């Protein structure tokens, strides 16, 4: 005869198993890095992610004919579905305004269906990403300026998401951020209501990394295109932070 206590234990065990499964990040996300030109950021970020053997990394340049290992720009929702995470650099969608609007709406649908998008803010992004269909995906409210602040060091935010901070670089995420090289970043004027700040600059406590749940997916804001500086003096630090950002963004693909 099954006792109330044994039934309770079985329910707790089942719940614990479900919770563990739901909190386990996707280990092998399919990642697309998109930018306009072969910038330092695009080059080092693509190379850094490829150091992680569990990541499937593709790169795309929208406005350059430079010969490199690249894939075509995913112009449709079906083509976006081939990836788990899309990293958007400082690029303009090819085509006219209607084509651009349609693509950003497709990216929004991609996120709401469980995909991840990381916005890496470059010199023109603050102006390009003012469009309503893009702003709705951003964890931050952008300043209408192309200026930048810094360079400054970063520190982990006091209320950083535990599913990001808890597994970054072993057991010392704060030490990982303290070891990163200073970078310049784009100013923001506020946060989206449901945004969570991951990291801030140590000088003004401005958000530099932030995230937001969008439907079944997640978006991440990286307020700088200078993270390539993190490769010095230890390239493993840059690789560690970015690999974790990718897996964090891919949470909806569990």
Secondary structure by P-SEA (a helix, b strand, c coil): cccaaaaaaaaaaaaaaaaaaaaccccccbbbbbbccccaaaaaaaaaaacccccbbbbbbcccccccccccccccccccccccbbbbccccccccaaaaaaaaaaaaaaaaabbbbbbbcccccccccccaaaaaaccccccccccccccbbbbcccccccccccccccccaaaaaaacccbbbbbbccccccccccbbbcccccccccccccccbbbbbcccccccccccccaaaaaaaaaaaaaaaacccc
